[in-house]
Amino acid sequence: MIVYPKTGNGKFELILTANGNPEYFNHVIDLVDNAPQLKNWKFTAFIQPIERIDKLMKGLDEPYIFHEISLKASELTFLPVEYHELSHKLDIVVFLKSYNLYCDTKTLQQAIFIIIQDIVGEKSLYQNINFVQLAQVPDKKDGLIKLYDFQLFLDNLNGVELNNYFLKMWKTVK
């Protein structure tokens, strides 16, 4: 993926991605580590998380538009469902205001994965998420976590606490 400079004298950025395939993570890292030093180019391993979430936190983000689907990352919430101790990955439910309108289509699933990848970055997405289920935002919203806080959620919990946390959070939403 090539990112063009914002100014005339800025650097081009070439982002090398493994398309979420962990088998290629080391290859991507090796390629970037061995990339030549070029004056007007920056080489980056993996799609990086957005640097500033302040717009998301204020709800000032632009919507993602996929065919007939329009989603704002700031409006998405999630709950963890299960923690897989062997893989150290989570199953999560992502809640959408308009899920009943869109239903669970392949395009909607892909859109959610793109948004999560933008928020947490390519490597974190595929290292930490096992399964994503989509659902309508419940009437009882207590305990739902903003999707932009996913990385913070991961940073603050460890595997021992996770399963107890999941059970507690699901009881508040049901």
Sequence and secondary structure as in RCSB ss.txt:
>XXXX:A:sequence
MIVYPKTGNGKFELILTANGNPEYFNHVIDLVDNAPQLKNWKFTAFIQPIERIDKLMKGLDEPYIFHEISLKASE
LTFLPVEYHELSHKLDIVVFLKSYNLYCDTKTLQQAIFIIIQDIVGEKSLYQNINFVQLAQVPDKKDGLIKLYDF
QLFLDNLNGVELNNYFLKMWKTVK
>XXXX:A:secstr
 EE  SSTTS EEEEE  TT GGGHHHHHHHHHT    TTEEEEES    S  HHHHHT    EEETTEEE GGG
 EEEEEEEETTTTEEEEEEEETTHHHH S HHHHHHHHHHHHHHH HHHHHHHEEEEEEEE  S  TT EEGGGH
HHHHHH  HHHHHHHHHHHHHHH 
